[in-house]
Amino acid sequence: FDNANYLGNETNPYLLLVSSLDKNITSCDINSNCKFILSDAFSTRTKITSISIPGSVKEIGKNAFWGCESLENISIPSSVTSIGSGAFTECGKLSSIIIPGSVVTIGDMAFFQCKKLMFITLAEGIETKEDEFKVSVLVRNSGSKKGREERKNPRASA
């Protein structure tokens, strides 16, 4: 947890993740007491390949991972209720993502320009607009076939 700046209080000094300390980090294990990843916390950290988000995190802020072009894997825990606008924009190597049913809000263009993003699995009941997944090949609702939604985008690169 020594590669990130946090804000907190006496009871929880890791309440808010503000930013990474090093622009050249390749991975980050977020403190298990963190509740919020703030806007731009990891933006333009071009060398980061993986982030471990603990089950304590409730919100991923606007542009939190924008421009993390080497980010390949991210797991969104079921504690997350909100993914901010542009949160994963330009994460060029991200190839799949599972959005848990706890997510109530997905901001506009949250996954914009994720050119390798081939599969997005949405928990049953999550409603989306067109703007969240601008460059994705397949959006799948994990519910019944009746509730399944698929969208293809020919611009996504293989």
N, C-alpha and C positions, 0 to 999 in steps of 0.2 A: 504494500500500500504506500510505499515510500516514493512511488513515481507519479503521484497525483496530489493536487491541492484540494483540500476539503474545508468546508465551513461547517460549524456545528455549535453545540452548546456543552454545558458541563456533563449532561447525561449522555449525549451522543456527539462526540467530536467529528464524526464522519457522516453527518446528516446529508450534506450537499457536496457532490463532486463538482468542483469548479473547472478544473483543467488538468491536463497532464503536465508534469514539470518539464519533460524533455520532448522536444518536437521530433526526435528521432527514435522514439520508443517503438518496439516491435510487438509488444504484448502488454496487457494490463489486467491484473486481477483486482477488481474493485472490492473495497472493504465490505464485509458482510453486513455492516450496520448502515450502509448508504441507502438513502430513500429516494434521492433525486439526482439524475445526471443533468446538469444544467446546459443551457444553450451554448453551443460551440465548444463544449468541453474537450473534444478530441478533434475538432475540425482541422483539416489540412495536415494531419499526422500521416503522411503518405507511406511510411514504412510499417505501420501497425498491421499485423496480419490476423490477430485474434484478440478478443475482449471476452472476459468472463464476467457476466452480469449476475450478481447474486439475487436470490429470491426475495430480498428486502426492498429492491428498487421498485418504485411505483410509477415514476414518470421518466421518460427519455425526452430531453428538451429539444427545442428547435435547433436544427443544424448540428446536433450533438456529435455526429460522426461524418459530417459533410467533408468530402474530399479525401476520405481514408481509402485511397485507391488500391491499396494492397490488402484490405480487409477481406478475408476469405470466408470466415465463419463467425456467426454471432447467434447466440441462443437467447431468445427473449423469454424470461421466466413468467410464470402465471401470476406473479404479483404485479406486473406492469399493467396499468390501466390506460396510459396515454403515450402515444408516440408523436412527437412534435413535427411540425412542418419541416421538410427537408432533412429530417433526422439522419437518413442514410444516403442522401443525394451524392452521386458520383463515387459510390463505393464500387468501382469498376470490376473487382474480382469476386464480389459476393454472388454466389450461384443459386442459393436457395435460402428460404426463410420460413419459419412457422410462426404464425401470429396466434397466440393463445386466446381463448375465449374471454379472458379477463380484460382484454383491450377494448375500451369503449370508444376511444378517439384515435384516429390516424390522421395526422395533419396533411394538408395538400403537399403533393410532390415528395412525400416521405421517402420514396425509393426512386426518385427521378434520376435518369442517366445511369442506372445500375445495369450496364450493358450485358453482363453475363448472368444476370438474375433470370434463371430459367423456371424455377418453381417457387410459388408463394402459396403456402397452405394456410387457409383461414379457418379458424374454429367455427363451428356452426353458429349462426346467428350474427356474425359480424357483417355489418353493411358497409359497402365501400362506394366511393365516387370514382370517376375516371382518373382524377389527378394523382392519387396516391401511388399508383404503379405505372407510370408513364412508359417505361421501357422494360416490360416484363413479358415473358413468353406465355406463362401459364399461371392463372390464379385459380386455385382450387379451394372450394368450401368443403371442409372435411365431414360435413353432415351427410344426409341421405342424397341419393342421386337427384332427387327432386330439388334439393337445395344447392346443388353443385353449380358453381360458376366457373367458366373457363374463358380466358381471353388470350389471344395470341398476338404477338407483335413481331412482324417480320424484320424489324430493325435490330433486334437483339442479336448479338454475335455469339457464335457457338464456342 
